[in-house]
Amino acid sequence: MPTTQRHSAKLSRLWMALAPLLVCNTFWAPEAYAAGASEAPPTEKGQPSSSAPTKSERAALSADESQADQGRAPEIKPLERIIVRGQRYAPESLTLSGEYNLSRDYLDGLPHGNGNITDLLLTLPGVQGSESALSAEAQSEIRSQLLSISGAQPWQTGFFFDGVNNNSRLDPAASDASPAQVNDVQGHPQATFINQSLVDNVTVYDSNVPAKFGGFSGGVVDVQARRNMPSDASLNLSYRGSESSWNRYRVIDERQLNGQEGADDSDAETFATPDFSKRTLSLSGTAPIGDDYALDFALSRTTSTVTELSLRQNELTERESVSSRLAFTSYAWGLDEVRISATYSPYEGGYLLPDVKDSAFSIEGGGQTLQISAEHRVRATLFATSVAYASSENSRSAANIYLPWYRAPGKNWGIDSGEVPFSVEGGYGDIEKEQESLTWQGSINFDTWQWGASDHRFEMGFETSYLELARRRTETGLVYNSPFRDANIDCRGQTIDCIEQSFQIPLEILAEELGGTIDFSNPEHLAAYEANLLTRGQFFQYRRVYPLEYINVALQESAGYLQHSIDLNSWEFKLGLRADYDDFLRNFNFAPRLQAGVDIGDARFILGANRYYNANVLTYKIREQQRGYITQYRSLVNGVVQDWRTSSDAQRFRYRFDDLRTPYSDEATLAWKQRIAGGVFSIKAVQRWRRDLLTRENTIDRDGYTEIIQGNEGEGTHQRLTLSYQRAFGRHGLWLHASHTENETTAESYDATVEAIPEDEIVFLQTGDDYRLLSLDDLSRRQDDFSRPLTAHLSLRSDWSDAFSTTLMVNYVGEYESAENTGLLREISRGDQICSDCEVDALNYPVFRVVERPARTLLNAVFQYEFALHEEHELSLSFEVSNLLNSRTYSVGPGLAGIETGRSFWFGVNYAWR
């Protein structure tokens, strides 16, 4: 193998200065990115190029391959290989696919924040982050940010890392919910979090997705790991950090507090600013082993120590996320390339329920993969195959009893807010969830051949996977509701969920001190009585019992695809078809992927018609087998609290997923890309029709359960118009894009009532002064309508010298509505839903409030400086600033309370040895 010669710094700078002269001066060559995209550098052995060759280049390659097939001349000598690297200032691609290519150089210029790769994608067109992305809680968090592509839910995105599917099937729809749910664990669409230090490049598809990708209805994030055949060993070590003490915050408190029984001056809550410390340590490197083997490794560890304010006290919580990969590559085992790689990426986070006593809990996530892949070329055909095993978890450890007491003497730790203040304690219990998969993939790529005036390329592939999910509740969970106050109750020794009235001194003695009797109409007597009160008698009339359970389900999935690419004069076509099948829904799903483009002068028109099918059906099998909770109640007879009784009137629920069609999205796209004023201007229109969405269809009573039958009655649409302009000038690159988005759904309320909804899935939605009960499922669908209608992004990348560079980013989001969790509970009389012979007066449910979020504009910046320590050693410093102008983020909605983040910082240092 030819050995790369090391160049002096002077010669490297000379080649960098000449690089722009080496860029092709044709529109659809790399310069056509017109955002300063340089010619793609020649790749190392085994490293694929990110740019497709032109017709002439393909012809030359075919000629070279033909000569190679005839044998190599023995007198060929190693040649010096010169790598010319340029800058690519914008990731937008001009291929038929709706893709954005983020090279390693482009990623290096972005704000890294926590370093998770998806955090770096939120400024792309068609990609939107969650509403909580700018919250103070998210700033101290190190989990990967949620993202939505083309109006889909975060879990409807296809995530791939080094060719292996990285989607979690452990109910990822729960990813945007509270970290603690009653009967589930806060999930995440990604099985493992991938740190950017492991990544070579990322391709994001928001439309016209190739046929080789399946199991999504939104978009695709295809992450490629670092991989090459190095000539010399290299090492990178980086350290980054952020501190809350470096940042700016503002307190927003628009709540209406009310004086209630048991309130005191301590209720005048003083909000403490976030208190956290985040650190990321990354180590990566490559090493050749002889001429035919190579070793790549990368390790990143991010920690966050967070001090949270709860019940007017500071509580310390900790998070840790590890992202690591080790890969061994061989070019000498009879095949062109064989790679064995392993990843290990666990996550553990400590949390607590805000303003809930003794509520500390932990979430364990992440997992590991082992993959063996091979590539081999036989004349004009490239064969590739891989086998991958992956496992991940999403588990919770928490207190298993949840008690929402009335705020009163003896139970007066709660915050004095809401219509009726509560003092809540406990948690929702342990839940263990695990996922395992074994996947085989194979593909065949045929080199370009000519037929008449047209060039043809053909690709086909097949994959099959076996998945298992397990869910365990290892201890019985008890969730109480409907507290009842009474001064003269007898708990009969029950201390967990009942408290008797008690006094500092007996009432007889107090009466004597007040003149012989207590006159409650006398304000002085009443004040003395309340001051003497230690505990106010109260007990719970209602509870839900979540029994022990162990569920294990399996799923077999298979898929195949074909794609035929045709170049005919100025026309280009991609004709693809994908077929999927799983043994749960038992549907054969055929998804056409059709794209066409034509070049007219300096313009390109692109059309597309595609279909995408959802994945994630395995979590439905879990829901089918879950044991429903048991409803129990008790009464008060002559002041004595009675035993718990199981309600025969209250419904026990389970779900049925029979004869369902797989939800899918049909897509039509139209794009026009035109070279203007030294850059490229583009207009892209994307229309999606979401079909066969799962909804509650009806209920039937069977074997003591109310079975909720799932149907395919849901529909929705997504419309997006994006305007973009990118241009390079000198050593600067500009990228500007703006999008208008509309999402609609037929499911403003799939359920006219909440009579057939499990109690733990009911919430209040507050709109103005109106409160309405609805299901969490309805609320999540309704949130589709709350997407940001107008977004815009401007980035300016500048290389001021070989050592100093900056990136400035301006992000704009127009005003929109959102449903915000207020953290409050509200009571309503629904006792007749529980039992016919009891006195359950009221039940309380979480309150979500519809708020109007004003428009916001945020400026972010990255400053980088590099300097050589020696010919082989380099040191670089980075300084990231978020919200440079300290603007309001409006993450705290009107009428709510919280802390908004202002200007914040990350500092980093990186050492490289090459």
DOMAR-829214 format. One record per residue (C-alpha): residue in three letters; x negated, y negated, z negated. Coordinates in steps of 0.1 Angstrom, whole numbers, plus 5000, padded with zeros to 4 digits. Example, Ala and Ser with C-alpha at 12.3 -4.5 7.8 and 13.67 -1.06 7.14 Angstrom:
ALA487750454922
SER486350114929
This chain:
MET500050005000
PRO498549665009
THR497449474978
THR498449114973
GLN495548884968
ARG495648624941
HIS495548264954
SER494047964938
ALA496247694924
LYS495147464951
LEU496047694979
SER499447764963
ARG500147394962
LEU499147364999
TRP501547645009
MET504347484988
ALA503847165006
LEU504047345040
ALA507047555030
PRO509647305044
LEU507947325078
LEU508347705079
VAL512147685075
CYS514047775107
ASN515747475123
THR518947655132
PHE522247595114
TRP522947955103
ALA519348035094
PRO518547965057
GLU518347595063
ALA521947615071
TYR522647625034
ALA521847255039
ALA521647225002
GLY517947265006
ALA517947645008
SER514547745018
GLU513648045039
ALA514048355018
PRO510648465006
PRO509248795019
THR510249054994
GLU508149284974
LYS508149654981
GLY511549784971
GLN513049444966
PRO515949374990
SER516249035007
SER519148814996
SER519548675032
ALA520848865062
PRO518448865092
THR519448705125
LYS520048905156
SER516448845168
GLU515148935134
ARG517149255134
ALA515849345168
ALA512249285156
LEU512949495126
SER514349775147
ALA511249765169
ASP509049785139
GLU510950075125
SER510750265158
GLN506950215157
ALA506850335121
ASP508750645131
GLN505950735155
GLY503450735128
ARG500950485113
ALA497650425129
PRO494950535104
GLU492850235110
ILE495449985096
LYS493749785069
PRO495449615039
LEU496549265048
GLU496748955027
ARG500348885020
ILE501348515015
ILE504548444997
VAL506148115005
ARG508648004979
GLY511047714983
GLN513947574964
ARG517547654968
TYR519647384953
ALA523147524958
PRO524447884957
GLU527147854983
SER526848115011
LEU527848075047
THR528648445052
LEU532148565058
SER532448685022
GLY533448424997
GLU530148464978
TYR527848244958
ASN524248354955
LEU522448254924
SER518748324929
ARG516248354900
ASP515048004908
TYR518547864907
LEU519348034874
ASP516147894859
GLY517347534866
LEU520747584849
PRO521547524812
HIS521147864796
GLY522947804763
ASN523248144746
GLY521648304777
ASN524548534786
ILE524648554824
THR528348474827
ASP527948154807
LEU525948024837
LEU528748084862
LEU531447844848
THR530547564872
LEU531247764904
PRO534347684925
GLY537247914916
VAL535748004883
GLN537247864851
GLY536347924815
SER538647984785
GLU540347694767
SER538247764737
ALA534947744755
LEU534147394742
SER535347454706
ALA533147424676
GLU533747794669
ALA532447884704
GLN529347674699
SER528247884670
GLU529248204688
ILE526848414709
ARG529348634726
SER529548604764
GLN531948334776
LEU535248444792
LEU535848354828
SER538648364852
ILE538148394890
SER540748284914
GLY543448254888
ALA543248614874
GLN542848714838
PRO539348754825
TRP539649134824
GLN540749144860
THR537149044871
GLY534849324883
PHE531549314864
PHE528549504878
PHE525049534866
ASP522449694888
GLY525249874907
VAL526850014876
ASN530349904865
ASN530049694833
ASN533849654826
SER535249754793
ARG538449954794
LEU538949914756
ASP541949684760
PRO539949384773
ALA543249194776
ALA542749124739
SER539548934746
ASP541248584744
ALA543048664712
SER542048614676
PRO538948814664
ALA541348994640
GLN544549134654
VAL546949334634
ASN546649664654
ASP543849594678
VAL540249464679
GLN539249154698
GLY537849304730
HIS535849174759
PRO536049234796
GLN532349324796
ALA531149644780
THR527749494772
PHE526449134773
ILE523649074798
ASN521048814790
GLN519748614819
SER516148724811
LEU517049074825
VAL518348924858
ASP516848874892
ASN519848734910
VAL523648714908
THR526348724935
VAL529848594926
TYR532748664949
ASP535848454946
SER537448574979
ASN536848795009
VAL535249054987
PRO533449345005
ALA535049685006
LYS532349844984
PHE533749664953
GLY536949784937
GLY538849794903
PHE539549414901
SER542249174913
GLY540348844905
GLY536748824916
VAL533449014913
VAL530248934894
ASP527449144908
VAL524249114887
GLN520949254900
ALA518249344875
ARG514649234879
ARG512949484902
ASN509849484923
MET506549664930
PRO504049434914
SER500449414924
ASP499349304890
ALA500849314855
SER502849024843
LEU504348914810
ASN506848644800
LEU507648544764
SER510248284756
TYR511648134724
ARG514747914723
GLY516747764695
SER519747544686
GLU520747394653
SER523947234642
SER521946964624
TRP520646844658
ASN524146804671
ARG526946544669
TYR530546624658
ARG533846444652
VAL536546544629
ILE540146544643
ASP542946584618
GLU546446514630
ARG548246754608
GLN551146644587
LEU550446764551
ASN553246794526
GLY553246804488
GLN554547134476
GLU554747314443
GLY551247404431
ALA549547134451
ASP546846924436
ASP544246664447
SER541946934461
ASP544346974490
ALA542946654505
GLU540646874526
THR537346734537
PHE536246904570
ALA532647014570
THR530746994602
PRO529647334617
ASP526647474601
PHE524747724622
SER521347824634
LYS520848014667
ARG517648174680
THR516848364711
LEU513548564716
SER512948724750
LEU510148934763
SER509849074798
GLY507149204820
THR506149434849
ALA503149664853
PRO502049874883
ILE501050224876
GLY498650314904
ASP499750244939
ASP503150424938
TYR504750364904
ALA505950054885
LEU507349974851
ASP509749684844
PHE511049594810
ALA513049314794
LEU514249254759
SER516248964745
ARG517648914710
THR519948634700
THR521048564665
SER523348314650
THR523848234613
VAL527148054609
THR528547874579
GLU532247854582
LEU534647644562
SER537447844547
LEU539647754517
ARG537547444512
GLN534347654507
ASN531447734529
GLU531148104538
LEU528048244556
THR528548484585
GLU525948624609
ARG525948744645
GLU523448944665
SER523349034702
VAL520549244718
SER520149284756
SER517349514768
ARG516349724798
LEU513549954808
ALA513050084843
PHE510550314859
THR510250314897
SER508450574919
TYR507650554956
ALA505850884957
TRP508451154949
GLY509351244985
LEU511850964987
ASP511350594996
GLU512350494961
VAL513450664929
ARG514350454899
ILE515150564863
SER516550284841
ALA518050254807
THR519749964789
TYR520549914752
SER522749614744
PRO524549624710
TYR526449344694
GLU527449284658
GLY529348994645
GLY530548884610
TYR533748694609
LEU536548584585
LEU540148484589
PRO540248104583
ASP541848004550
VAL542448374541
LYS540948494508
ASP538748804509
SER539048834546
ALA535448894557
PHE535149154585
SER532749274612
ILE533049364648
GLU530649604664
GLY530349614702
GLY528049664731
GLY526449994742
GLN523950164764
THR523550304799
LEU521150554816
GLN520950554854
ILE518950744880
SER519050604916
ALA517350694948
GLU517050544983
HIS515650715014
ARG515550615051
VAL515850875078
ARG515150695111
ALA518050445116
THR520050545085
LEU519550445048
PHE520850685022
ALA521450574986
THR522750754956
SER522950704918
VAL524150874887
ALA524950674856
TYR526050754820
ALA527450464799
SER528850434765
SER530150134745
GLU532250054715
ASN534549784702
SER535249844665
ARG536249654634
SER535549694597
ALA538049504575
ALA540149504544
ASN543149714550
ILE545849514531
TYR547249174543
LEU549348974518
PRO550848634527
TRP551848504492
TYR553848194487
ARG551447914476
ALA552347884438
PRO550647894404
GLY548548204403
LYS548348214441
ASN547447864448
TRP544247884469
GLY546047824502
ILE545947494522
ASP549047274517
SER550247254553
GLY553147384573
GLU556847384564
VAL556247644537
PRO552647674525
PHE551148024520
SER548148164501
VAL547048454523
GLU544548724514
GLY543149054529
GLY542849194564
TYR544149444589
GLY541949744583
ASP539349954601
ILE539750044638
GLU537150234658
LYS537250234696
GLU534750394719
GLN534250434757
GLU532150684776
SER531750724814
LEU529850934839
THR529650794874
TRP528250914907
GLN527850684937
GLY526650744972
SER526350525003
ILE525150545039
ASN524050235059
PHE523450265096
ASP521050015113
THR522349775139
TRP523149925173
GLN524249755205
TRP527249825226
GLY527549595255
ALA527249235244
SER528049325208
ASP525949435178
HIS527449675153
ARG526649785117
PHE528450045098
GLU528450125061
MET530350395041
GLY530350505005
PHE532050724979
GLU532150714942
THR533750914914
SER533750864877
TYR534951034846
LEU535950814816
GLU536950894780
LEU538350654755
ALA538850714718
ARG540750514692
ARG540750584654
ARG542350414625
THR540450564595
GLU542550424567
THR546250334563
GLY546849964570
LEU549449764550
VAL550749434564
TYR553149264540
ASN555848994548
SER558848824533
PRO557548714498
PHE560248644472
ARG559948424441
ASP561748484409
ALA560948374374
ASN562048694357
ILE560848994377
ASP559549314363
CYS556849464386
ARG556849804368
GLY553049814368
GLN552749734406
THR549849484408
ILE548749484444
ASP551949344459
CYS553849204429
ILE553048944403
GLU555048864371
GLN555548514357
SER553148434329
PHE552348134307
GLN549447984288
ILE551447984256
PRO554848164250
LEU557847964259
GLU559147974223
ILE556047794211
LEU556347544240
ALA560047484231
GLU559047414195
GLU556447164206
LEU559146994227
GLY561646964199
GLY563247314198
THR564447354234
ILE563147294270
ASP565347044288
PHE564647094325
SER566546774334
ASN563846584313
PRO560946504335
GLU558546524306
HIS559746874297
LEU559646984333
ALA556046864336
ALA555047044304
TYR556747364316
GLU554847354349
ALA551547274333
ASN552047574310
LEU552747804340
LEU549848044348
THR551548264375
ARG554748224393
GLY556648554397
GLN556848684432
PHE556849004452
PHE557049124488
GLN560249264501
TYR558949404534
ARG555849564548
ARG554549754579
VAL552550074573
TYR550050164600
PRO549250534596
LEU545950714603
GLU545450804639
TYR542950964662
ILE543450934700
ASN541251064728
VAL542251024764
ALA540351084797
LEU540650964832
GLN539251074866
GLU538850804893
SER537650844928
ALA537150584956
GLY535750564991
TYR535150285015
LEU534250205051
GLN533049875065
HIS532249795102
SER530549465110
ILE530549335146
ASP528649045162
LEU530048935195
ASN528648615210
SER529748345185
TRP532148575167
GLU531548785137
PHE533949045122
LYS533949255091
LEU536549535091
GLY536749715058
LEU539049965041
ARG538850095006
ALA540850384991
ASP541150454953
TYR542850724933
ASP543150794895
ASP544751094878
PHE546950884854
LEU549150674877
ARG548450924905
ASN548550664932
PHE546550654964
ASN545750284969
PHE544550155002
ALA543049815003
PRO542149655037
ARG539349395037
LEU539349205069
GLN537348895077
ALA536548705109
GLY534348405117
VAL533548205148
ASP530747945153
ILE531747635173
GLY528747415176
ASP527647315141
ALA530847445126
ARG532047785113
PHE535647885109
ILE536348185086
LEU539648385082
GLY540348665057
ALA543048905048
ASN542349125018
ARG543949344991
TYR542549414956
TYR543949664931
ASN543649634894
ALA541749884872
ASN542049924835
VAL544850194836
LEU543150404809
THR544050164781
TYR547750244790
LYS547150604780
ILE545950484746
ARG549050274741
GLU551250574750
GLN549750784723
GLN549550524695
ARG551550594664
GLY554150334657
TYR554050154624
ILE556550244597
THR558849964583
GLN559449974546
TYR561549744523
ARG562449724486
SER564949514465
LEU565249354431
VAL567949504408
ASN568549334375
GLY565149174377
VAL563349504383
VAL561349554415
GLN562549884431
ASP560450144450
TRP559550114486
ARG562150274510
THR561550354547
SER564050174569
SER566150394591
ASP567450084609
ALA564149934619
GLN562850044652
ARG559650244657
PHE558050174690
ARG555950344716
TYR555150274752
ARG555850474783
PHE553950434816
ASP555750664840
ASP555950634878
LEU554250304879
ARG552650144909
THR549150004905
PRO549249614903
TYR547449444931
SER546849104948
ASP547149024985
GLU544848744996
ALA544648515026
THR541748275031
LEU540848005055
ALA537547815055
TRP535847555076
LYS532147475072
GLN530647185091
ARG527147045092
ILE527446675084
ALA524846405075
GLY522046655069
GLY524146875047
VAL527047115048
PHE530647015041
SER533247295036
ILE536947335029
LYS538247665016
ALA541847755010
VAL542648074990
GLN546248204986
ARG546848504963
TRP550148694959
ARG550148904927
ARG552349204931
ASP553749484909
LEU552549324876
LEU553449534846
THR556449414825
ARG558849554799
GLU561649704819
ASN564049854794
THR564050064762
ILE565550404753
ASP565850584720
ARG564150924718
ASP562951134689
GLY563350854664
TYR561350604686
THR562350314707
GLU560450374739
ILE559450064758
ILE559550154794
GLN557049964815
GLY557949854850
ASN556449674880
GLU558849374881
GLY556249104876
GLU554948874904
GLY552848564906
THR550948344930
HIS547548164930
GLN546747874953
ARG543447694955
LEU541947434978
THR538247364974
LEU536247084990
SER532447114988
TYR529346925000
GLN525747024996
ARG522546865008
ALA518846855002
PHE516746545006
GLY513046554998
ARG512646744966
HIS516146684955
GLY519346884960
LEU522946774956
TRP526046994953
LEU529546844948
HIS532747044948
ALA536346974937
SER539247224935
HIS543047194931
THR544647504916
GLU548247614910
ASN549147934893
GLU552748054890
THR554348364875
THR557848504874
ALA557248594838
GLU558048274818
SER560048524798
TYR560248884809
ASP562148944776
ALA565248744771
THR565148834734
VAL562748984709
GLU565049244697
ALA563049524713
ILE559649384705
PRO557449524677
GLU557149294647
ASP553349264651
GLU553849134687
ILE556148844679
VAL555048474676
PHE556748134675
LEU556247904705
GLN556747534695
THR557647284722
GLY558246944706
ASP560647014678
ASP561947334693
TYR560747674680
ARG561247984700
LEU560448344692
LEU558748534720
SER556348824724
LEU552548794726
ASP552848954760
ASP555148684772
LEU552848414758
SER549848554776
ARG551748564809
ARG553048214803
GLN549448094798
ASP548948164835
ASP550847844842
PHE548447654819
SER545447674842
ARG543547354849
PRO545047204881
LEU542146974890
THR538447044885
ALA535346894899
HIS531546954895
LEU528546754906
SER524946884902
LEU521746714911
ARG518546924910
SER515246724912
ASP511646844914
TRP509846524905
SER506446704907
ASP505047054907
ALA505347044869
PHE508446834860
SER512046904871
THR515546804860
THR519146914865
LEU522046684859
MET525646824859
VAL528946634857
ASN532046844850
TYR535546704853
VAL538846874842
GLY542146704847
GLU544946704822
TYR546947024816
GLU549247194791
SER548147474768
ALA549647684740
GLU547447644710
ASN547447874679
THR548047634650
GLY546947884623
LEU550347824605
LEU553148064597
ARG556847984600
GLU559748164584
ILE562948274600
SER565848484588
ARG565748824606
GLY566449064578
ASP569249234597
GLN566549354621
ILE564849544593
CYS567649714573
SER571349684567
ASP571349754530
CYS568549524518
GLU568049154510
VAL565049064532
ASP565848694536
ALA563048574559
LEU560048684578
ASN557148474589
TYR555348464622
PRO552248284637
VAL553047944653
PHE551647854688
ARG552247494699
VAL552447364735
VAL550047064737
GLU549046824764
ARG545246814768
PRO543946484784
ALA541446484812
ARG537746504802
THR534446434819
LEU531246584805
LEU527646534815
ASN525046804809
ALA521346784816
VAL518247014817
PHE514646894815
GLN511747134823
TYR508047084822
GLU505347334832
PHE501647314829
ALA498847564835
LEU496747684805
HIS494447884828
GLU494548034862
GLU496648324849
HIS498448154821
GLU501347914822
LEU503347734796
SER506747564801
LEU509047364779
SER512747324783
PHE515247074768
GLU518947124774
VAL521546864764
SER525246934765
ASN527846654765
LEU525046394769
LEU527446104765
ASN529046244734
SER532446244750
ARG535646394735
THR536246754746
TYR539846754735
SER539447114723
VAL541547014692
GLY545146954705
PRO547546684694
GLY549046744659
LEU546246994650
ALA543146974629
GLY539547074636
ILE536146964647
GLU535146884682
THR531546914695
GLY529746614708
ARG526146594720
SER524246914714
PHE520747054722
TRP518747364730
PHE514947364729
GLY512847634745
VAL509247734752
ASN508147994777
TYR504748154781
ALA503848344814
TRP500848554822
ARG500548664858
